[in-house]
Amino acid sequence: MKNYAVLLVVVSFLGLAGCAPNLVVQDATIDFSAKTVNVKVGNIGNGHAGSHLTYIEINSVSATGAMKPQSQFSANISGIPAGDSWSSGIVHFSSFSSTRGLDLFTLTTANLVVRADAKNMVKESNEGDNIYDANH
């Protein structure tokens, strides 16, 4: 009987793990001419991703980790069903806070960082693939 109980626990755990969401940044673009950003976050997992925050950051290319974020936009996402995605739409530079004095309107290159589920509000099957960080 003891072996059956252990087997039941293992099967239950595997079933739950297979139904977990997994949020990833699928696209992130910055348009310096229009002074806009557009981001797409997808749920490639098998479970619904509930309410969470996604942060979009614009930093100077030379900014080190300790200096980030230099500017930030926070998106409150109500949820993303399994296999679906969320798009920020066009986010104008004027929507970003500039906590460290970065003048977004003079940039011609930048470091764009997107943090899906920035506050780890969603229990995911893979917590290590939530961040997009690239220079444009």
N, C-alpha and C positions, 0 to 999 in steps of 0.2 A: 504494500500500500504506500509505503514511503517513497518508492521510486516513481509511482504514478503522480504523487503530489509534486515532486521535483519536475517531472516532465510537463505537468500542467503549468507550472510557474514559468518554465523556459519557453513553452509554446506561447503563452500569454504575452510574455515580454517581447518575443520576436514579432508577434502580431501587432503590438503597439508601436514598436520601433519602425515597422514597415508602413505605418500610417502617419508618420511625422512629416510636417512641412519642411521645406528647405528653400530659403530665400537667397537669391543670387542677383547681382546686377547684370542685366542682359545688354544694356546699351547706356552709354553716357556720352553726350556730345555738348560741346561748348561752341557758340557762335560769337566771335569777337566783334563782328560787324554789327549784328543785331543786339549784342550785349545780352545774350540769353543762354540758358542751359536747358537741356531736355534729358530726362532719365527714365529708364524702364527697369523695374524690378520684377522678376518672375519667381513663382513658387514651383520649383521643379520636383518637389517632394510629393508624397502621397496623401498628405493631410492638409486641412485648412489652416492657413496662417492667420491667427487672430489679429487684433488691434496691435499696432506697433508704430514706432517712429523710424523714419529714414532721414538721415542727415546728408545734405549735399554741401560740400565745401569747395571754395575756390581759394587757392593759396598761390603765392609767388613760387616760381619754380625752385628758387633757392631756399625756401623755408624748410627748416629742419623739423623733426617730429615735435620738439618742445615748443615750436612757434605755431603749430597747427592747432585748431583752425584759425586762419586769418579772417575768413568770412564764412558765414554759414546760413543755410536755409533748412528749416525743419519741416518735414511733411508728416502729418498725423494720418496714418493709413488705417482704415477701419478693418481691413482684412483682405486676404488674397486666397481664393479657393485653389486647391491642388490643380496644377497644370495651367493656371491662369497667370495674368500679370497685371501690374499697375504702372501707369505712366504719369509722370509729373506734369506732362504738357509743357508748354513753354513757360519757363520761370525767368523773369527779367532780373538783371543784376540788381535793380533797385529793391528787390524783395529780400536780398541777402543782408544780414547784419555784418558789420565790419568791426568786430571787437578789437582788432589789433591795428586799425588805421590803414588797412590796405585800400588803395583807390582802384576799384574794379574797372572803372571806366577808362583807364589809361593802359590797361593790360593788352598785350598782343600775344603773349604766351602765358600759360598758367598750369598749375598742378590741380587737377580735378579729382576730388575724393568723394565717393559715395559709400555711405555706411548703411546697408540694409539692416533693419532691426538693431539700430544703434544702441539701444538700452537693454538688449537681450530679453525682450518681453515675450518672445515666442520660443518655445522649446523645439529645436530643430534637429533633424537627423545629422546635419553637418553645420556646426557653428563656425567653422574655419573658412568658409567661402563667401562671407557677407560683404567684404570690402573690395571696392574698385579704387585703384590709386594710379593715376597716369598723368604724365605731362602732355600738354597739347600746345 
